[in-house]
């Protein structure tokens, strides 16, 4: 990609007063993000229906200046930038309405495109019990699963460390720019992760680890995966934010129960009690609930030969994500909901997919 393309993509993500939802609407009306910067306000107003007074407040000049400062890092620091319209942008995350417009990444190319991705998160005040849970759970996972966490102190760092020890790819999502590691004690771990996974952030190089950034980071963790596993969490822990977001995104959520008198177990128990998470005791249970046991999804997808081109295209979507809603498939394939619905019905009648309720579908057991 040309540097000018990156410049305008990054700058578009930095416009003042333009959130992710409105930004994506605007992008559909433009040929390229640069059009927003090279078009007069009157023409933009006619095109987007945004009042000129609001367009003027977007401060295009400052956005371009901030973006310009990022380009040397992309050239010299082995960073890549993935805009929401790029084919390399994480497909699962793209379907979340509040997904970030762009992501900075360092590590193994596009590791998030694995067929099976889970997030494993928990409290910074990890207990010895939580440490044992992480070790046993990660050690039981199949080697083709990507494990994502937040590289925070405690459970997150332990998850990444255990993944490296058991040769699983692991991705850390940061609440600051990729030019730093917070906490600094995780710097060595982060460098090791670059060889089998990587580091991801929506924040510009130079962004400090401010408190408000970490809930924003959590939505990326939830959006990147098929399922979220909470190891330990206090009653008001940040992991509960990730779990809540995962439920909003129609991801599966799991929580390990713990000792009833431990503060680190209160959040997990609340999730289970409110039926906002599956009670989990092993990796085997997660694989069963996710329909990831026995024959792999990829093999199941390849078993169907006598299908129409449209049916094959629809089944191919399940290579990228465990289950889909009709609306998500319509967005991904850019086809009418009526066409998606009828094709899914045909595939369901053939036994190629399974309706799991709420207009969501997955591969059958």
N, C-alpha and C positions, 0 to 999 in steps of 0.2 A: 504494500500500500504506500502511496506517495505521502511524504511528510505533510503536504498541504491538506490531504484528506484527514490525517490524524489531527492536525491543528484544528480544523473546523469541527470535527467530531468531539474533541475534548472541550473546545470552547462552547459548543452547543449544550454540553452537560453543565456548564458553569453559568448559564444565563440566570439573572436574578428574577425571582418570581415565577419561573417556569418549572413546575414540578414534573415528575416522571409521567403522570397520566396525560397532562396537557402537552408535554413534549412529544409524546408518541403520536398524539393526534396531529400535531404540527408536521411531524416527519412524513406522515402519509400524504401531506399536501405539497411537499417539496421534492425536487429531484435529488437534492443532496443537502446536507446540513449547511454547507457554505452559502446556499441561497438565502438563508435567514440573515446572513451578515452582509450580503451584497445587494439586497433588494431594499428599496425605499420603504419607509414606514407606511406610507399611504397604500402602496401596493400590497404590503404584508397585511394591512388591516382588511383590505378587500378579500385577500386570500384566506386569512385565518379567522376573521370576525373578532379579533382581539382589538380593543380600543387603542388608538395611537398613543394615548397617555400611558397605557400599560406597556406597550411595546418600547417606548422610550426609556422606561424604568429598567428594562432588562440589562442595560449597560453592556452593549455588545463590545465596546472597546476594551473594557476591563476583562471580560471573559476571554477575548482573544489574547490579551497580554498574559493572563494566567496560563492559558494553554501553551503559549509560545515558550514559557519557562519549563514546560514538561518535556519538550522535544529532545533536548540534550540527554536526558536520562534514558529515553527510549532508544537513543542511538548508542549510548556508551555503557549502560548498566544492564544489558541483556534483559530488558523489560519488554513486554508486549502489551498492546492496548486493544481491547475487544469492545467494539461499539455494538449497540443492541440490534442493529440491522446487519451485522456481519454474520457470516455462516459459522464462524468460530465461537460466537457468543454462546454461553451455556443454554441448551435448549430448554431444560426444565425451568430455569430461572426466567427465561424470556416470557413465559406464560403468566408470570405474576404481574399484576397490574402496577405495583409499585417497584418493579425491578429497576436497579440503577441503569442509567443510560450507557455507562461505560465501566470497564473493569481493567485495572492494571494487574499484570500477572508476571511472576518470575518462577520458572521451574520447568517441569516436564510438559511438553506441548499438549494442551487440551486434555489433561487427565480427567477433567469433569465430564467428558463424553463417554465414560464407562457406562455399561448397560445397567449396573447396579451401584447406587450411591447411598450412603447413610451418613447422618451426622450423629456424633456421640459427644454429649456436652454434660457439664456439671459444675458444681460449686468450686470456688477458689480455695475454700477451706476443706480440702479433701480429707476424709477420715481413713484410718487403716482398712476399714471395711470397704470403703469406696475404692481404695487402691486394689484390693483383692478382686473386686467385681470387674474393674477395668482389665486387669491382667487375664482373668479367665475368659471374659467375653471376647476380647480382641483375639486371643489365641485360638478361639473356636471358629472364627470367621473364615469363609473361603477367600483364597488369595486374589480373586478377581473383583472384589468389592473395594470401591474407593471410600475411605473414611475421612470425613470432614469435621473439623472442630475449629475453635477460636484462638488457639495458641495462647490462652490465658494461663495464669498460674493455677495450679491445682489439677482438677480432673482433665481439663483440655490438654495441658502439656503432657500429662501422663498418657492420655489416649494417643497423641502423636508419637510419643516415645515407644509405646508398646507396638504400634503399627510398624515402626522402623525395625524393631527387634524381630517381628514376625513376618517381615517382608511384604507388608501391605502398603499400597500407595496411600498417602495421606496429604490432605490439602488444608492449609491454615488460612482462615479468613480474618483479616485484620481490621481494627477500628482506627487506623491511621495510615499514613503514607508508607510505601514499601522501602523508603530510605532508612527506616529505623525498625527496631524490634522492641516491643513492650510486653512484659517486663524484660529488661536487659538480660536477666538470667536465662532467658530462653534463646539467646542469640545462637549458641552452638547448635541447639536442637533445630532451629530454623534453617541453618545452613545445611544440616544433614537432610532435611526434608526436601531441599531443592533437587536432590539426586533421585528421589522416588516420590514425586508429588509436586508440591510447590506452595507458593504464597499468593494470595489474591486480596485485592482491596479496591473499593470504588473511590478512595480518597486520593487527592493529588499528592505527588511527592512534596514533602515539607509539612504535611498536615500532622498536627500534634495528636496524641491519644486522649482527646477530651472525653469527658464522661458521656456526653450526649451521642458520641459516635458509636458506642457499643450496642445499644438497641438497634441502630441502623444496620450495623454489622450482622446482627442476629437474623434479620429478614433475608439476608443473602444466604446465610447458612441454611435456613429453612427452605428457601426456594431452590437451592442447588440439588436437593436430595429427594429420594423416594420415601425416606423414613427418618425420624428423629428419635434418638435414644437418650433418655435422661438418666444418668448414673446416680447422682446425688444432687439435691437442691434444698436450700432453706425455703421457708414459707414465702419469702419475697425475692427469691433468687432470680438472676438474669436468665437462667436456663428456662424458667417458666415462660418468659417472653418468647423464646425460640419455640417452645412447645405450642404456645397459643398461635403464633404465626403459622406454624406447620399445620395446625388444624384448620386455620383459615384458608390455607393453600391446598387443602384436601390431601395432605400427606398423612401417612400413618405415624402415630406417636406411641412410644413405649417408655415405661418407667420401671426401674428396679425398686422393689420395696426394701426397706431397711429397718433397723432397730427402732421400736416405737418411741423411745425416749431421746433419740438423736435429733438435734435440730437440722442436721444435713439430710434427714429423711422426710421432713415435713412437706416439702414441695412435691416430692414424688408421690407421697401418700395422698395428697390433695388431688393430684392429677388422676390417680387411679380411682379415688372415691367419687369424683365428679364424672367419671367415665370419659375423661379427656385423654386417657392413655391406656394402652394395653398393659396389664401387669406382666412383667418379664422376669424370667429367672435364668435364661441361657440364650446363647446365640442360636441354638437349634430351634427354639420357640419363635424367634424373629424370622428365621428362614421359612418356617412352616406358614406363619401368618402372611408373610409377603409372597408366598407361592414361589419361593426360590429353592425348593428342594428337588431332588431327583433330576429329571430331565431339565436342562436349561431352557430359558426362554428362547434363546437363539435357535436351538434345535427345533423347538416347537414351531417357530416361525417358518422354518425351512421345510416343514413336513407338508405344507399345503401347495399343491401344484396346479390343480384345476380351478384357478381363481381368475377373475377379470383383472384388468390392469388397475382399476380403481380399488378393488378389494385388496390387491397386493400392496398398493400404495398405502392403504389404510393400516394394514398389518405391519408395514415397515415402521410406522410411527411407534410401535410398541418396542422397537429395538432401543429407543432413546429414553423411554420412561415406562415405569411399571404399570400405571393405569392412567386413563384419560377420561375427561368429560367430553360431551358432545361439543360444547362451546370451545374447549381447548383445541380439539381436533380441527374445528372449523377455522380457528385462528391460525393454526400451524400449517394447514394445507391450503388455506385461502379458498375454500370451497363453501358453498351454501350449507346452512344447517340442515335443510331438508335432504340434501344429497348425502351428507354425513350420516344422518339418522337412518335413512333407508339402507345405506351400505352396511352400517353396523348391525342392523336387523338381519340382513342377509347372512353376515358372518356369524351372528349368534345362532341362527337357525342351522348353520352348517357345523356348529360346534367349534368354530375357530376362535371365538372370544366368548367372554362371560359377562353378563350384566350384573354388576354388584350393587345396584341401587343408586338413587340420586343422579341418574343419567351418567353414571360412570361405568367404564368397561376395563377389563383386564384379560390376560390370557387365562384359559381354564386350567384347572388342576390336572 
